[in-house]
């Protein structure tokens, strides 16, 4: 059964307090490519974790990384 939620930015769910959920550092690049397109993080393996990608790219957050594109 699908979990019901109130969609926020990028159709992400909101927490119970209304804040948009942040992507977990363990999220895989392949998963992020489904949201941001196949051109997201070129050269990175699809099984790389977001935390590793941010470290290698010198970005503080996914938002920062997406804005660089």
One Martini backbone bead per residue (centre of mass of N, CA, C, O) as a GRO file, in nm:
protein
   69
    1UNK     BB    1   0.096   0.036   0.023
    2UNK     BB    2   0.072   0.360  -0.017
    3UNK     BB    3   0.199   0.649   0.096
    4UNK     BB    4   0.071   0.922   0.240
    5UNK     BB    5   0.122   1.265   0.124
    6UNK     BB    6   0.252   1.585   0.124
    7UNK     BB    7   0.357   1.757  -0.125
    8UNK     BB    8   0.645   1.904  -0.249
    9UNK     BB    9   0.920   1.943  -0.364
   10UNK     BB   10   0.961   1.723  -0.613
   11UNK     BB   11   0.737   1.539  -0.476
   12UNK     BB   12   0.797   1.547  -0.185
   13UNK     BB   13   0.767   1.479   0.128
   14UNK     BB   14   0.631   1.556   0.437
   15UNK     BB   15   0.650   1.612   0.740
   16UNK     BB   16   0.452   1.650   1.017
   17UNK     BB   17   0.564   1.967   1.034
   18UNK     BB   18   0.600   2.043   0.701
   19UNK     BB   19   0.865   1.956   0.621
   20UNK     BB   20   1.090   1.880   0.397
   21UNK     BB   21   1.240   1.616   0.301
   22UNK     BB   22   1.548   1.489   0.313
   23UNK     BB   23   1.802   1.356   0.173
   24UNK     BB   24   1.971   1.084   0.211
   25UNK     BB   25   2.306   0.990   0.220
   26UNK     BB   26   2.220   0.687   0.107
   27UNK     BB   27   2.149   0.782  -0.152
   28UNK     BB   28   2.145   0.704  -0.478
   29UNK     BB   29   2.228   0.817  -0.784
   30UNK     BB   30   2.016   0.652  -0.943
   31UNK     BB   31   1.776   0.779  -0.793
   32UNK     BB   32   1.838   1.079  -0.866
   33UNK     BB   33   1.809   1.039  -1.178
   34UNK     BB   34   1.499   1.006  -1.174
   35UNK     BB   35   1.464   1.314  -1.093
   36UNK     BB   36   1.723   1.479  -1.256
   37UNK     BB   37   1.840   1.288  -1.456
   38UNK     BB   38   2.090   1.137  -1.648
   39UNK     BB   39   2.292   1.402  -1.611
   40UNK     BB   40   2.342   1.335  -1.329
   41UNK     BB   41   2.644   1.293  -1.234
   42UNK     BB   42   2.875   1.263  -1.426
   43UNK     BB   43   3.075   0.965  -1.373
   44UNK     BB   44   2.892   0.844  -1.171
   45UNK     BB   45   2.791   0.596  -1.001
   46UNK     BB   46   2.481   0.454  -0.925
   47UNK     BB   47   2.598   0.331  -0.631
   48UNK     BB   48   2.648   0.596  -0.520
   49UNK     BB   49   2.652   0.799  -0.258
   50UNK     BB   50   2.567   1.109  -0.167
   51UNK     BB   51   2.793   1.167   0.036
   52UNK     BB   52   3.024   1.104  -0.162
   53UNK     BB   53   2.951   1.306  -0.381
   54UNK     BB   54   2.968   1.562  -0.210
   55UNK     BB   55   3.263   1.528  -0.133
   56UNK     BB   56   3.384   1.519  -0.428
   57UNK     BB   57   3.232   1.804  -0.512
   58UNK     BB   58   3.215   2.014  -0.266
   59UNK     BB   59   2.930   1.981  -0.133
   60UNK     BB   60   2.672   2.042   0.112
   61UNK     BB   61   2.431   1.979  -0.098
   62UNK     BB   62   2.198   1.896  -0.322
   63UNK     BB   63   2.113   2.180  -0.396
   64UNK     BB   64   2.395   2.281  -0.470
   65UNK     BB   65   2.445   2.071  -0.694
   66UNK     BB   66   2.199   2.140  -0.875
   67UNK     BB   67   2.275   2.448  -0.921
   68UNK     BB   68   2.543   2.388  -1.093
   69UNK     BB   69   2.407   2.279  -1.369
   0.00000   0.00000   0.00000
